[in-house]
Amino acid sequence: MIKVIHEQAIPWKSQISGEFSYERKSLTQHSDGKKLGMSIFRLKPGKKAFPLHAHYANEEATYVLQGCGEVRGLDTKQTITAGDYVVFPTGRDNAHQIINNSD
């Protein structure tokens, strides 16, 4: 059976720890998915979701729905805006962080 979930039926959960803060809807937790993770995140102006980090077991992807911000790597920073899709491959060289530097 195919399970359909509308994102509006999923509550936002907040996580705050110093300079790191986000609201998240975990689509995975509300589905039957076992091998794919998917969430919707909201970052308030001036906030970062996580520290600079890397993944070793799986890639990560981000699609910006609205607003703008910055994606930071080990030695680089790039602006991201609504409609941008970014893939972060595995490994230390692909460490990354997303920052909402807009208002």
C-alpha positions in Angstrom: 0.0 0.0 0.0 1.3 3.5 -0.8 1.2 5.9 2.1 0.6 9.6 1.2 1.4 12.3 3.8 0.8 16.0 3.4 3.5 18.1 5.0 0.9 20.3 6.7 -0.2 17.4 8.8 3.3 17.1 10.3 4.1 19.3 13.3 7.2 21.5 13.5 9.7 20.6 16.1 12.2 23.1 17.4 15.8 22.5 18.3 17.8 25.3 19.9 21.4 25.1 21.2 23.4 28.4 21.4 24.0 29.7 17.9 22.4 26.7 16.3 18.6 26.7 15.9 16.1 25.3 13.6 12.5 24.1 13.2 12.1 20.7 11.5 9.4 18.6 10.0 10.6 15.0 9.6 8.8 13.5 6.6 10.6 10.2 7.2 9.3 9.7 10.7 5.7 10.0 9.4 6.1 7.6 6.5 7.0 4.0 6.0 10.5 5.0 4.7 13.5 3.0 6.0 16.4 3.9 3.8 15.7 7.5 2.9 15.8 10.5 5.1 13.8 13.7 4.3 13.0 16.7 6.3 11.9 20.3 5.9 13.9 22.8 7.9 13.3 26.5 8.8 16.2 28.6 9.8 15.5 32.0 11.5 17.6 35.0 10.3 21.2 34.8 11.6 20.9 31.2 12.6 22.8 28.0 11.6 21.2 24.6 11.7 24.4 22.6 12.6 28.1 23.2 13.0 30.4 22.6 10.0 30.1 18.8 9.6 30.6 16.0 7.1 28.9 12.7 6.5 30.7 9.4 5.9 27.8 6.9 5.4 25.4 8.9 3.2 25.2 12.0 1.0 23.1 15.0 2.0 21.0 17.2 -0.3 19.4 20.5 0.3 16.7 22.3 -1.8 16.0 25.9 -0.8 12.2 26.5 -0.9 12.3 30.2 -0.1 14.6 32.9 1.2 18.3 33.0 0.8 21.4 32.2 2.8 24.9 30.9 2.6 26.4 27.4 2.3 29.9 27.1 3.8 32.5 24.5 3.0 36.0 24.0 4.4 37.5 26.8 2.3 34.5 28.4 0.6 31.2 30.2 1.0 28.5 30.5 -1.6 25.1 32.3 -1.6 22.1 30.1 -2.0 18.6 31.3 -2.9 15.1 29.8 -3.5 15.3 27.2 -6.2 18.9 26.2 -5.5 19.7 22.5 -5.0 23.0 21.5 -3.4 24.4 18.0 -2.9 27.0 17.3 -0.2 29.1 14.2 -1.1 30.5 12.0 1.7 33.9 12.6 3.3 35.8 15.2 5.3 36.6 17.3 2.2 32.9 17.9 1.7 32.2 19.3 5.2 29.4 21.8 5.0 27.2 24.2 6.9 24.1 26.2 6.0 23.6 29.7 7.5 20.6 32.0 7.1 22.4 35.3 6.8 19.4 37.1 5.5 16.7 39.0 7.4 
